[in-house]
Amino acid sequence: MKIALFIPCLVNQMMPDVAIATLELLEKLGHQVILPAGQTCCGQPMTNSGCYDDAKKTTLKLLDAFKGVDCDAIVCPAASCLVAAKENFHEFDSSPEAAAVIDKLYELTEFLHDVAPIKQFARPFPHKISLQLSCHGIRMLNLASPSESMGPKFNKVEAVLAAIEGIEIVYPERRDECCGFGGTFAVDEGAVSAKMGKDKAKAHADTGAVYAVGFDPSCLLHLDGMMRRQHLLIQTRHIAQVLNAAL
């Protein structure tokens, strides 16, 4: 498939290794990958703060970067940014061209589970990992069933990772409780955000896992800071980095 990468500004500026891992794993899987020029912020910080005029300007610039691009799918390794982009594209542009872009948008895990599953892995990943089930991914993209749901249970994140030889998947206590980042919540309610992050980081460390693995770079960035501040013997990894290491 021909895939256009959507690399949010947080990933580009603070976690470029996640973007590189995403590119490498998709190319290893045989996909043709392009990076459309002109990408910018999805507008989430502005919409979270009620600054809709500012959000519209940056959102439409991002949308323009993907309009008319020849590709089969637009793949993003950041769940919360993908959700924000979808919502803002819907809000600010009702054209057929915008709808065509929205229809091609996929979060990386979603793409690898629903559209183009990985047939086999080349290398083992002999490590115990604790899955970070971040809020946007499970409650807005249906990457896994949330604990409050009474319906059928499913977990696309675990399903994608489980086929890797040697991997051991565990979960922290209160497995899908928020890590406390929450976009501008971490700025507006810094003390509460920090306490939630410390608790979540400790819960991951208490599993005995080597890595806390997730699909949302913003949450992983928040947890990484809390792990280092508490000198916990666990590190964060994005799912793209784990998958890429096993291919």
C-alpha positions in Angstrom: 0.0 0.0 0.0 1.0 3.6 -0.5 1.0 5.3 2.9 1.2 9.0 3.8 2.7 9.6 7.2 1.0 12.1 9.5 3.7 13.0 12.1 2.3 15.4 14.7 4.4 18.3 16.0 4.9 16.7 19.4 6.4 13.6 17.8 8.5 15.7 15.3 9.9 18.0 18.0 10.2 15.8 21.1 10.1 12.1 20.0 11.4 11.9 16.5 12.6 8.3 17.2 8.9 7.3 17.2 8.5 8.7 13.7 11.6 7.0 12.5 10.5 3.6 13.9 7.1 4.1 12.3 8.7 4.7 8.9 11.1 1.8 9.2 8.5 -0.7 10.3 6.0 0.2 7.5 8.8 0.0 4.9 9.9 -3.4 6.3 6.3 -4.5 5.8 6.6 -3.7 2.1 4.6 -0.4 2.1 5.6 2.6 0.1 5.8 5.5 2.5 5.7 9.2 1.8 5.8 12.3 4.0 3.7 15.1 2.6 5.2 18.5 3.2 3.5 21.3 5.0 2.3 19.4 8.1 1.7 21.3 11.3 -0.2 21.1 14.6 -3.6 19.2 14.6 -5.0 22.2 16.6 -5.6 20.2 19.8 -3.9 22.6 22.3 -5.9 25.5 20.9 -9.3 23.7 20.9 -8.6 22.4 24.4 -8.2 26.1 25.5 -11.2 27.4 23.6 -9.1 29.3 21.0 -11.1 28.1 18.0 -10.0 30.8 15.5 -6.4 29.9 16.1 -7.2 26.2 15.9 -8.9 26.6 12.6 -5.9 28.3 11.0 -3.5 25.5 11.9 -6.0 22.7 11.3 -6.8 23.8 7.8 -3.0 24.1 7.0 -2.6 20.5 8.2 -5.6 19.4 6.2 -4.2 21.1 3.1 -1.0 19.1 3.4 -3.0 15.9 2.8 -5.7 17.1 0.3 -5.1 15.5 -3.1 -2.2 13.3 -1.9 -2.1 10.1 -3.8 -2.2 7.4 -1.1 -4.2 4.5 0.2 -4.0 5.5 3.8 -2.8 8.3 6.1 -1.2 6.7 9.2 -0.3 8.5 12.4 1.6 7.1 15.5 -0.2 9.3 18.0 -3.8 8.5 19.0 -4.8 11.8 20.6 -3.4 13.9 17.7 -5.3 11.7 15.2 -8.5 12.1 17.1 -8.1 15.9 17.3 -7.3 16.1 13.6 -10.4 14.1 12.7 -12.6 16.2 14.9 -11.2 19.5 13.7 -11.2 18.5 10.0 -14.9 17.7 10.4 -15.6 21.0 12.3 -13.7 23.4 10.0 -14.1 21.9 6.5 -17.2 20.1 5.1 -15.9 19.7 1.5 -15.6 16.4 -0.3 -11.8 16.8 -0.4 -11.8 17.0 3.5 -14.0 14.0 3.7 -11.7 12.0 1.5 -8.8 12.8 3.8 -10.8 11.9 6.9 -11.7 8.5 5.4 -8.1 7.6 5.0 -6.9 8.5 8.5 -5.7 5.7 10.7 -3.8 5.5 14.0 -0.8 3.1 13.6 -2.1 0.3 15.8 -5.5 0.5 14.2 -4.0 0.3 10.7 -1.9 -2.7 11.6 -4.8 -4.5 13.2 -7.8 -3.6 10.9 -6.2 -2.9 7.5 -2.8 -4.5 7.0 -2.0 -7.1 9.7 1.6 -8.2 10.2 1.9 -11.7 8.9 5.0 -12.7 10.9 7.9 -11.3 12.9 11.5 -12.0 12.1 13.1 -11.5 15.6 12.0 -12.2 19.2 11.5 -9.5 21.8 12.2 -11.3 25.0 11.0 -8.7 27.4 8.2 -8.2 29.9 6.1 -5.1 28.9 3.3 -3.3 30.7 0.7 -1.9 28.3 -0.3 1.8 28.6 -3.9 2.0 27.4 -4.2 5.7 26.9 -7.6 7.4 27.0 -8.1 8.7 23.5 -7.1 5.4 21.9 -9.4 3.1 23.8 -12.4 5.5 24.3 -12.4 7.4 20.9 -10.6 5.0 18.5 -11.7 1.7 20.0 -8.2 0.3 20.2 -9.4 -1.7 23.3 -12.5 -2.0 25.3 -12.5 0.3 28.4 -13.0 -1.1 31.8 -16.3 0.7 32.3 -17.8 -0.9 29.2 -20.2 -3.8 29.7 -19.9 -5.0 26.1 -17.6 -7.6 24.5 -14.0 -7.3 25.5 -11.3 -6.7 22.8 -7.8 -5.4 22.7 -6.2 -4.5 19.3 -3.0 -3.4 21.0 -2.3 -6.7 22.6 -3.4 -8.6 19.5 -0.8 -6.8 17.4 2.0 -7.4 19.9 1.1 -10.9 21.1 2.5 -12.7 18.0 6.1 -11.5 18.8 8.2 -14.4 20.1 9.3 -14.0 23.7 7.2 -11.0 24.6 5.3 -11.1 27.9 2.4 -8.7 28.2 1.1 -7.5 31.6 -1.0 -4.5 32.8 -0.7 -2.0 35.6 -3.3 -1.9 38.4 -6.3 0.0 37.2 -5.2 -0.8 33.7 -6.9 2.0 31.8 -6.9 4.8 34.3 -5.7 8.1 32.9 -2.0 8.9 33.2 -2.8 12.6 33.9 -1.4 14.2 30.8 -4.6 15.1 29.1 -3.3 17.8 26.8 -3.6 21.2 28.3 -4.9 19.6 31.5 -1.2 19.0 32.4 -0.7 22.8 32.2 -4.0 24.0 33.8 -4.0 21.4 36.6 -0.3 20.7 37.0 -0.3 19.4 40.5 -3.2 16.9 39.8 -1.6 15.9 36.5 1.7 15.2 38.3 0.1 13.1 41.0 -1.8 11.0 38.5 1.4 10.6 36.4 3.4 9.5 39.4 0.8 7.0 40.4 0.5 5.5 36.9 4.3 5.3 36.5 4.6 3.5 39.8 1.8 1.1 38.8 3.7 0.2 35.6 6.9 -0.3 37.5 5.2 -2.5 40.1 4.4 -5.0 37.4 8.1 -5.8 37.1 8.1 -5.0 33.4 11.2 -3.6 31.6 9.1 -1.3 29.4 5.8 0.5 29.6 4.6 0.4 26.0 1.9 2.5 24.5 0.5 4.1 21.4 0.3 7.7 22.4 3.6 9.6 22.6 2.2 12.4 24.7 1.2 10.0 27.5 4.6 8.2 27.2 6.4 11.5 27.4 4.5 12.4 30.6 5.2 8.9 32.1 8.8 9.0 31.2 9.3 12.1 33.2 7.6 10.6 36.2 9.6 7.4 36.0 12.9 9.3 35.9 12.0 11.6 38.7 11.1 8.6 40.9 14.1 6.6 39.8 11.9 3.7 38.7 13.5 0.7 37.0 11.3 0.9 33.9 11.4 2.8 30.6 8.8 3.8 28.1 8.6 2.6 24.5 6.2 3.4 21.7 4.5 0.4 20.1 6.2 1.3 16.8 9.6 0.9 18.4 8.7 -2.6 19.8 7.3 -3.7 16.4 10.2 -2.3 14.5 12.7 -4.2 16.7 10.9 -7.5 16.0 10.7 -7.1 12.2 
